[in-house]
């Protein structure tokens, strides 16, 4: 069976390089390319690829903002230069089956990842797996401290996306809320965390510095 792949990256040089690697396999065929999230969704609906290679940072709509919708139509393999814990976790929570980091895999690794994801399996490059594992360990040690602030599940969702660098508008779009509702959540979050700015909230939530 031929695995049909959609390549999504805003850099045409990267897209060409990925296509060159994918063309090495007789059972993999590139059915489309996109340079932004909006075009990626349109092509995914049109071609119904088995696997989509998805970059994180792109114009118009980035990978984080579309991964959940994209994952409804295709198996998503995140392929980006970003190895920060928040981005990796958000992409995987959004529905990505795998995560590869540029500079930390070779052509055979990419082809193995594509085949694995197409078969319904997960795939993490070693650097992504290491970051994810470390993040889970840190998350466990911080959970008790975070719980004492009494944030609701929705407030935690908003704060996690704030830590990922999303604007109020992007958070609203991701969580299907109005911007006014996001602002109200942030007001409550700031009060509970005893901070006065977005930056202070991100630092306190991300680093585990919870002492007042």
N, C-alpha and C positions, 0 to 999 in steps of 0.2 A: 504494500500500500504506500502510495506517495504521500508524504507529509507536506501540506501546503502552509507556507510561512509568509507572514506579513512583517516587514521590517520598518520599525518606527524610530527615527532619530533625526534631530534637526540638522545634523552635520552630514552633507552629501558624501564626504570622503569616508566617513564611518559606515554609511549605508552601503557604499560600493565595496568596502572591505568585507563587510558581513556577507554580502551577496556572493563575493568571491569564495568565501569559506563554505557557505551553504551549497554552492554549486559543485563542491567537491564530492558531495554525496549523491549517489544515483537515485535515492528514494526521498530526496528533499527538493522542493521546488518553491521559489519565491514567487508569490502571486501579486505582490504589491509593495509599494514603499510610501511612507508618509513622513513629513517633516514637522508635524505638530499633532496635538491630541485630537483636534476637531476632524482633521482629515483621516486620522487613524480610525476613529469611530465609523466614519462614512465607509471607508474601505473594508472594515471588518464586517459591516452589515452587507456590503456588496459581494465580497468574496468568501465569507465564512471560512477564514483560514483555520487550520488545526492548531497552529501556534503563532503567537505574536511576540516578537522581540520588542520590548518597550523601554525607551529611555525615560529618565526621570525629569530632567530639565529640558523644557521645550517651550517655544512661544505659543501664544493663543490659549493652549490648554496643556498643562504639563502631565507627566505620567501619574502623579498622585491623584489628580483631579478626575482622571478617567478610568483608572484601573478597575474600579468596582463594576462600572458599566461594561467595560471592554471584556472583563472576565465572564460576563454572561453569554458572550458569543464566541469566545476563543480561549484556549489555554494561554495564559500570559507568562512569559519568561522575562523578568526585568533584567535589563542589560544597560548598566550605567556606570559612571565613574564615581558616584556617591556611595561611600561605605559608612555613613553615619548611622548609628543604631535607630534613630527615629525614622529615617527614611526607609530602611530595610524593614522595620516592623510595620510601618504603615502600608508599604507595598504588599507585604504578605497578608496583612489583615484585610487589605482591599481585594484579595483574591488571586494575587500572583502565585503561581505554583513553584517558581524558582527565581533565583537572584544571582546574577553574575556581575563581577566588577571588572571594568576595563583594566588591562594591565596585569590581571591575575588569572588569566586562563589562556589556553592555546587553542588552535583550530579543532583538534580532536575533542577537547573539553566542550566546546560550543556544540559540536555535533552530537555528543553524548547527551548534553543537557536538552537539546531540542527533541531527541528521540525519547528521553525519559519523560519530559513534560507532555509530549504528545500521547504517551501511554498512560497518562494520568498519575504519574509519579512526581515527587518533589525533587528539586535539585538546588543546592546551594554551593557556590564556589567556596573553597576553604576560608578565604578572608571574610566572606559574608557569614559563613557558619560560625566563625570565631567571634565576630562582632555580635551576632544574634545570641550566642551562648552567654557571652559576657553581659549583654544587656539583660537577659533573663535572670542571671544571678544577682545583678544589681537591683533589678526590679523586685526580686523577692526580699532583699534586705531593706528596701525603701517602702514596701507596701504598708507595713505596720505604721510607719511614721506618717505616710500620706493619709491613712485611714482616719487619723485623729482630727483631720481638718473637716471631715464630714461632707466632702463633695459628693454630689449626686453623680450617677453614671453619665448623664448628659453633660454635666460640667466637666467631668474627666475627659469626655470625648472632645469637647471644645478646647480644653487646655492642652491635650496631646497634639491637636492640630496646630495650635498656637506655637507649641514647641517645635513643630516641623517647619515653622516660618510662614504659615498661611495667613493671609489678610482676613479681615472680618468677612469680606465678600466671598472669599474662597471657602472659608469655613462654613458659611451659610449655604453655599452651593453644595459642598461635600455632604453636609448633614441634612440637607433639604429643609433649612430653616430660613427665617427672614433675618436680615442684618440687625434689625431691632432686637430680635430674640437673642442673637449672639451677643450683642452689647449688654443685654440684661444678664446673661450668663457670666460674662466677664466681670461685670460689676459685683456679682455675688462671689465669684472666684477670688477677686482681689480682696474682698472683705474677709473671706475665710482664711486665705493665706497670709493676711496681714501685710499686703504689699500695695504699692501705689502706682505701679506701672507694668506694662507688658513684659519688659525686660526682667524686672524683679521676679515676676511670676514664673517666667521661663527658667530663670536660674534656680529658683527655689524648688520647682517641680522636677527639673532635669538632673540637678546635682545632689538632691537629697539633703540640702541645707534647710532643715525644718525648724531649727531653734529660733524663737522670736528674739 
